[in-house]
Amino acid sequence: MLGSASDSSPIAILGAGLTGLSAAYTLARAGLRVVVFDAATEVGGVIRSTRHSEGWLVEAGPNSLQETPAISALIGELGLASERQQASPAAKNRYIVRDGRLRALPFSPPAFLRSNLFSLRTKARLFREYFHPRQTRPQDVPLADFFRDHFGQELLVYALDPFVSGIYAGDPRRLSARHAFPALWKGEQEHGSLIKSQIASARAKRAKGEPSGPPPIISFTEGLATLPRTLAAALPARSLRLGCAVSRLTPTSEGWILDSAPGERFARVLLTLPAPALARLEIGAPGAPTSLASLDHVEHPAVTSLFLGYKRADVAHPLDGFGVLLPSVEKRPLLGVLFNSTLFPARAPEGHVALTVMVGGARHRELAGQPIEAQLPVVQRELATLLGVRGDPVFAQRTHWTHAIPQYQLGHDAHLEVLRAAEERHPGLHIGGPLRDGIGLPACLSAGQRLARAALER
Ligand SMILES: Cc1cc2nc3c(=O)[nH]c(=O)nc-3n(C[C@H](O)[C@H](O)[C@H](O)COP(=O)(O)OP(=O)(O)OC[C@H]3O[C@@H](n4cnc5c(N)ncnc54)[C@H](O)[C@@H]3O)c2cc1C
């Protein structure tokens, strides 16, 4: 379909979240013309940082980012080094609730041995995991089963389950081991033991001169939205069309036509929309459309993010950590609480602290949909018990995500196959983003770069 005439046409990118902007930036740097369409009036997608005049910096969506080497290189290229903020060393502490009390999650082997979070039996089990045999499983299994095989029930309940809530707002019994944690899946195939696999990967990084620990956790002085805003500003003039939803794509012999830009032709189209938006797109000629409608079955549990500001004196806990995660077995109504003003400086006015409470997810679907008047009393009660919070918040902002994070459940292959088949049917169409490439922000950056490479290939 891509004749020489259409090759000189610009490339259309749908979605100006991190995935779309990463693709646009990569292509623009390679000298190609791009036009990015987004239904919203601001760039960034779910990344939403707002500074309020009193000094609160609210992150309604993602709160922090792992600084992988690719993110670090981008920060250098965009001249953002002076705005980069690294999470406070205190953020190394992560709390888990057990029997209604906060306990620190141990990170080093000596801390694990001393920890009162896990029983002696589980501690012995962790050391036995080192001898787990190498295996290639004939088929995907629930993440919970995979993890239990290696580490036993207690670590599943008090480590993996809250961790999965923190990342996916999901349920490890329904998530796919192969898709949700591909590194663990591969680690088992190559090393048997996941601990051995960790050690081998740290060694390989050291051999390449890279730091072997986890990447630093970062943000920016004015929040994560700095990254998409700066990427957008680095694009040539007239590359962005905001407030411009696309609902139909038609391939023709002269290139792609989009319903929102009928007089123009595009050499290629990159789709970086979330699954529910992909499901509604019409692709192809009116008589023979390619349907992505089945992507509507990808589960995205609703999550409410409540950003709450308190007077410092009204919170008894030192807030010396990243935050608290709540295992589902504790049967409490929250998913987790982030200690924003500990993580990064200048998130709250002097003498105040900022917390972000996550409610809902796969566990508490009903509570997520309720108005703030119904949620606040529940949240206040929980914060009083867990963190010794007294009195009302002096600042509150609620953001409700009806479709927060795509769940990579068992059977995820079927959704990936729908994407692959659409690309095969329509040369010049490329699809990427959290549904396919991983949900974290570094994965979205790589997804955009992958899409740009695919569009550059002839
Ligand atoms: C509440 C929440 C907290 C998170 N926390 C973290 C975190 O702390 N760290 C982390 O690394 N990741 C986190 N994530 C995940 C991460 O933020 C997302 O995976 C990532 O930002 C997705 O970027 P994207 O560009 O692929 O998609 P999106 O940001 O969803 O952007 C897609 C864009 O497409 C646009 N669009 C939709 N339909 C159309 C249409 N028909 N035509 C044109 N445009 C359209 C939308 O307006 C949107 O701007 C979080 C996600 C959520 C929801």
The ligand as an SDF file (V2000), in Angstrom:
LIG
                    3D

 53 58  0  0  0  0  0  0  0  0999 V2000
   -3.7380    5.8350   38.3440 C   0  0  0  0  0  0  0  0  0  0  0  0
   -2.4860    5.3470   37.6470 C   0  0  0  0  0  0  0  0  0  0  0  0
   -1.2810    5.3100   38.3560 C   0  0  0  0  0  0  0  0  0  0  0  0
   -0.1130    4.8690   37.7190 C   0  0  0  0  0  0  0  0  0  0  0  0
    1.0750    4.8950   38.4060 N   0  0  0  0  0  0  0  0  0  0  0  0
    2.2380    4.6390   37.7550 C   0  0  0  0  0  0  0  0  0  0  0  0
    3.4930    4.9010   38.3840 C   0  0  0  0  0  0  0  0  0  0  0  0
    3.5580    5.4020   39.5330 O   0  0  0  0  0  0  0  0  0  0  0  0
    4.6330    4.6480   37.6770 N   0  0  0  0  0  0  0  0  0  0  0  0
    4.5930    4.1440   36.3930 C   0  0  0  0  0  0  0  0  0  0  0  0
    5.6700    3.9140   35.7960 O   0  0  0  0  0  0  0  0  0  0  0  0
    3.4070    3.9260   35.7610 N   0  0  0  0  0  0  0  0  0  0  0  0
    2.2420    4.1780   36.3970 C   0  0  0  0  0  0  0  0  0  0  0  0
    1.0440    4.0100   35.7490 N   0  0  0  0  0  0  0  0  0  0  0  0
    1.0410    3.4980   34.3620 C   0  0  0  0  0  0  0  0  0  0  0  0
    1.4290    4.5630   33.3500 C   0  0  0  0  0  0  0  0  0  0  0  0
    1.1250    5.8530   33.8390 O   0  0  0  0  0  0  0  0  0  0  0  0
    0.6820    4.3530   32.0310 C   0  0  0  0  0  0  0  0  0  0  0  0
    0.8490    3.0140   31.5930 O   0  0  0  0  0  0  0  0  0  0  0  0
    1.1880    5.2770   30.9320 C   0  0  0  0  0  0  0  0  0  0  0  0
    1.2070    6.6280   31.3440 O   0  0  0  0  0  0  0  0  0  0  0  0
    0.3380    5.1030   29.6700 C   0  0  0  0  0  0  0  0  0  0  0  0
    0.7880    5.9960   28.6680 O   0  0  0  0  0  0  0  0  0  0  0  0
    0.2160    5.9000   27.1820 P   0  0  0  0  0  0  0  0  0  0  0  0
    0.7450    7.0310   26.4130 O   0  0  0  0  0  0  0  0  0  0  0  0
    0.4840    4.5530   26.6120 O   0  0  0  0  0  0  0  0  0  0  0  0
   -1.3570    5.9740   27.3320 O   0  0  0  0  0  0  0  0  0  0  0  0
   -2.2680    7.1520   27.8960 P   0  0  0  0  0  0  0  0  0  0  0  0
   -1.5320    7.9680   28.8810 O   0  0  0  0  0  0  0  0  0  0  0  0
   -3.5420    6.4950   28.2910 O   0  0  0  0  0  0  0  0  0  0  0  0
   -2.5060    8.0590   26.6050 O   0  0  0  0  0  0  0  0  0  0  0  0
   -3.3740    7.6980   25.5730 C   0  0  0  0  0  0  0  0  0  0  0  0
   -3.9310    8.9640   24.9620 C   0  0  0  0  0  0  0  0  0  0  0  0
   -4.8410    8.6090   23.9050 O   0  0  0  0  0  0  0  0  0  0  0  0
   -5.8440    9.6000   23.8710 C   0  0  0  0  0  0  0  0  0  0  0  0
   -7.0040    9.0750   23.1280 N   0  0  0  0  0  0  0  0  0  0  0  0
   -7.8970    8.1310   23.5140 C   0  0  0  0  0  0  0  0  0  0  0  0
   -8.7810    7.8990   22.5280 N   0  0  0  0  0  0  0  0  0  0  0  0
   -8.4370    8.6880   21.4880 C   0  0  0  0  0  0  0  0  0  0  0  0
   -8.9530    8.8750   20.1630 C   0  0  0  0  0  0  0  0  0  0  0  0
  -10.0010    8.1800   19.7330 N   0  0  0  0  0  0  0  0  0  0  0  0
   -8.3370    9.7760   19.3490 N   0  0  0  0  0  0  0  0  0  0  0  0
   -7.2730   10.4830   19.7880 C   0  0  0  0  0  0  0  0  0  0  0  0
   -6.7420   10.3390   21.0300 N   0  0  0  0  0  0  0  0  0  0  0  0
   -7.3170    9.4660   21.8690 C   0  0  0  0  0  0  0  0  0  0  0  0
   -6.1310    9.9010   25.3160 C   0  0  0  0  0  0  0  0  0  0  0  0
   -6.7280   11.1800   25.4490 O   0  0  0  0  0  0  0  0  0  0  0  0
   -4.7240    9.8300   25.9360 C   0  0  0  0  0  0  0  0  0  0  0  0
   -4.1300   11.1110   26.0170 O   0  0  0  0  0  0  0  0  0  0  0  0
   -0.1520    4.4510   36.3620 C   0  0  0  0  0  0  0  0  0  0  0  0
   -1.3660    4.4830   35.6490 C   0  0  0  0  0  0  0  0  0  0  0  0
   -2.5180    4.9330   36.2750 C   0  0  0  0  0  0  0  0  0  0  0  0
   -3.8090    5.0100   35.4920 C   0  0  0  0  0  0  0  0  0  0  0  0
  1  2  1  0
  2  3  1  0
  2 52  2  0
  3  4  2  0
  4  5  1  0
  4 50  1  0
  5  6  2  0
  6  7  1  0
  6 13  1  0
  7  8  2  0
  7  9  1  0
  9 10  1  0
 10 11  2  0
 10 12  1  0
 12 13  2  0
 13 14  1  0
 14 15  1  0
 14 50  1  0
 15 16  1  0
 16 17  1  0
 16 18  1  0
 18 19  1  0
 18 20  1  0
 20 21  1  0
 20 22  1  0
 22 23  1  0
 23 24  1  0
 24 25  2  0
 24 26  1  0
 24 27  1  0
 27 28  1  0
 28 29  2  0
 28 30  1  0
 28 31  1  0
 31 32  1  0
 32 33  1  0
 33 34  1  0
 33 48  1  0
 34 35  1  0
 35 36  1  0
 35 46  1  0
 36 37  1  0
 36 45  1  0
 37 38  2  0
 38 39  1  0
 39 40  1  0
 39 45  2  0
 40 41  1  0
 40 42  2  0
 42 43  1  0
 43 44  2  0
 44 45  1  0
 46 47  1  0
 46 48  1  0
 48 49  1  0
 50 51  2  0
 51 52  1  0
 52 53  1  0
M  END
$$$$
